[in-house]
Amino acid sequence: MLDGQRILVAGGAGEVGAGIVRQLLAVGAQVIVPSRSEQRLTELRSLLDPNTHARLHTWVADLGTLEGALAFRAQLERELGQPQHVVASLGGWWQGQPLVDVRLDLWQRLLDNSLTAHFITAKVFLPPLADTAGSSYTLINGGGALNPVPTAGPISISAAGQLMLQRVLAAEHHHQPVRINALVLATPVITRSRPDGPASWLSADDAGRYCVYLASAAASSVRGQTIIFAKAAELPGV
């Protein structure tokens, strides 16, 4: 379905990201995963089918800073070529205090790890992708974007901001070929560190299968959308 297409998965070494990477590799894509941690990249590789390793391209790189992201983009374009699709699965969970009790330095760090990370990734990787025919840019988000979670205020606020980030980007690029969508995972997610949960929960691989669809020609009319994904049965084609 995506044979040979280059897909950058920002956050691909993370809990949800690993499922996205696995499913993109399963349909023949060349998958690019940067991470600040060589150890996390090694762990990711150990979780994947060895038969797909030749199409997995990992880099030690820091996408959390503009300088690091620009340096990685330049190296990637020299050594492999420009990605045709981007999936941004960035940020993580935090829960601990009522919002008014959160320290300012912790607030800033949580926003940087989620919302600012998405902004930097879009700032660096969307412009060269924007005029590429058939290209897509997918932002992965969570249910905290839709409903306030007590004692997890910075995460809910960052996630809500991420939804507006996607809407603004889509509006500013509506006349260009790139399709910019947000995929909101509306349940807790089954991952390698949380392998058990109710049957109603989505899995990281469910997220990956939806990302495959959004990058494919079958989703050519899906653009500028916020997709609320709550049940595996809602996967296109299922």
JOJOSUL-V72679 format. One record per backbone hydrogen bond with DSSP energy under -0.5 kcal/mol. CO is the residue of the C=O (numbers start at 1). NH is the residue of the N-H. Records with the same first field share a line. If there is no record, write none. Layout:
CO=NH ; NH
This chain:
2=5
5=7 ; 30
6=84 ; 85
7=9 ; 32
8=10 ; 87
9=11 ; 12
10=89
11=14
14=18
15=19
16=19 ; 20
17=21
18=22
19=23
20=24
21=25
22=26
23=27
24=27 ; 29
25=28
27=2
28=4
29=31
30=7
31=33 ; 57
32=9
33=59
34=11
35=61
36=38
37=41
38=42
39=43
40=44
41=45
42=46
43=47
44=47 ; 48
45=48
49=52
50=53
52=55
53=56
55=31 ; 57
56=58
57=33
59=35 ; 61
61=63
62=65
65=69
66=70
67=71
68=72
69=73
70=74
71=75
72=76
73=77
74=78
75=79
76=80 ; 81
84=136
85=8
86=138
87=10 ; 89
88=90 ; 140
98=101
99=102
103=107
104=108
105=109
106=110
107=111
108=112
109=113
110=114
111=116
112=117
114=118
115=119
116=120
117=121
118=122
119=123
120=124
121=125
122=126 ; 127
126=129 ; 130
129=132
130=178
131=133
132=135
135=179
136=86
137=181
138=88 ; 140
139=183
141=185
142=145
143=146 ; 147
148=150
149=152
151=96 ; 97
152=155 ; 156
153=157
154=158
155=159
156=160
157=161
158=162
159=163
160=164
161=165
162=166
163=167
164=168
165=169
166=170
167=171
168=172
169=173
171=174
173=176
178=180
179=137 ; 181
180=224
181=139
182=184 ; 227
183=141 ; 185
184=186 ; 229
185=143
188=202
190=204
194=191
198=201
202=190
203=207
204=208
205=209
206=210
207=211
208=212
209=213
210=214
211=215
212=216
213=216
216=219
217=220
219=222
221=223
225=182 ; 227
226=228
227=184 ; 229
228=230
229=186
231=234
232=235
235=238
